[in-house]
Amino acid sequence: MTPAINLAKKKKITHTIHQYEHDPRADSYGLEAAEVLGQDPAIVFKTLLFSLNGEPKNLAVAIIPVDHKLNLKQAAKAAKAKKAEMANPDIAQKTTGYVVGGISPLGQKKALPTFIHQSAQALETICVSAGKRGLEIELAPQDLVMLTRGQFAELCI
């Protein structure tokens, strides 16, 4: 069990776990998950960390569809910051307690401001990392918002 799965169980959130064998040669963790699980990339979301205003440890979380790219200007706007840049992977791992490619938005060591791409609002369920490469958790977007204290925002071009 990962902290992400434990949190969903503790809060009695309806969820489904999807597990697959991660291929270390895969170019994209998220697209690999969608392909291997036979899921539409529009419902499989990746968790990205970004830093705010040039401060490497001032982090926020963006959860976007795996086939989209994060727009850092829109991420900064959502976080009410002047600018945003992708987080240093080492700092992201240390802050969340998860490894890159397996960072879950749930059960992170430190609660961070979290923004979920607005397309999730129209979906019944979405898949996000459950805290390990090759492990996904499927849940309702509204449950993800509640568990992360997040909010929906436009995050992609």
N, C-alpha and C positions, 0 to 999 in steps of 0.2 A: 504493500500500500504506500502511496505517496501522500504528502500533505494535502495535495489538491483533492484526491479521492476521499481522504479522511474528512476534509472540510465539507464536501458535498454530502457524505453520509451523516455527519454530525448534525447538519442543518436539515436533514431529511429532504434533500433535493432529488427529484426524479432525474436519473441520469443513466447512461449506458457507457460502458467501457469498451473501447476498441483497441486491440493489441495486434501488432504486426512486427515482422522481423525487419529492423532498420538496416538499410544498405549503406555502409559508410561511404560509398562512392556516389551517392545521390547528390545532385547539384543543389536541390532545394528540399529541406526537411518537410515543409508544408505541402508542396506539390507531390512529394513522394507519399505522404500520408493519404492525400486525396486519391491518388492513383491506386495504391495498394489496397485501400479500403473500399474502392469502387464508389467513392463519394463525389458529388459535384463539387468542384473547387469553390463554388460560391458559398457553400455551407461549411467548409473547412477553413478555420481562421488561424493565423499565426500571431504569436505574441512577440512584439518588438519593444525594446526599451530605448527611450531617447532622453538625452540630457537637456536641461533648460538653461538658457542665458549663459552659455559657456562654462557652466559649473558641472564638472564631470560626475559629481555625486548627487546632484539635484536631478533625480530621475522621475520619469512618468512612463506609463505603459500604454501602448497602442495595440489594439486587437483588430486585425484587418483580414479580409479574405486572402487566401494563399496566392491567388493569381493577380493580386493588386500590389502596387508599390505605395509605400507611405509617402505622403507629401509633408515634408518637414515644416513648411510654412503653415499648413492647416493644423498640424499637430501642435505647433507653438501657439496658434490662435486658440485652439481648444483648451490648452493648458494656461491660457492667459499669460503667456510669456512673450518676450521680444523675439527670441530665436530658439530653434531646437536643432540638435544634431544627434546622430545615432550614438547610443551609449557605447562606451568601451566594454567589450565582451567580458573582460576580467571583472570589472566593477559590476556589470549586470549579473554575473554568476554569483559574486559574493553577496550582493544585495538581496537577490531573490532566493538563494539557496538551491538553485537549479542550474543544470549545464545548458549552454547554448544548444539550440536544437531540441531542447526538452523543457524550456522555460514555460511554466504554466502561469496563467494570470491568477490562479487560485492557490491559496496556501503559501504565499511568498513570505519570507522571513520578515520583511518590512512592508507595511501597507503603503502603496504608492498611488498617486492619482492615476486613474485608469479611464481610458477612452476607447469605446467600441464603435467600429465603423457603423454608420447609420443603416446600412443595408441589412444588418442583423435584425433590426426591428420587424421586418416583414417576414422573417423566417420562423418556422415552428421550433426548430432546434438548430444548434450549430455545434461543431466539434472544435475543441481547443486542446492544446497539449495537457496531458494529465500529470506532467512532471518528469517524464523520461522520454528519450527518443524511442519511437515505436509504441507509444501509449497515448491514446486520445480519450477525452471524456466528451460525451455528447449531452447537451442540456439546453433548456430553453434560454434564449437571450436575456429575458427578464430575470431569470434566476442568476445568470452571470452578472448582470448589473447589480443585483442585490448583494451577492456574495463578495464582489469586489468594491462595492460602493462606487461603481463607475457611472459613466454617462455616455449616451450615444452622441456621436459627432461625425462631421464630414472629415475624413482623414486621408482620402486618396484623390488623385487627379481625376 
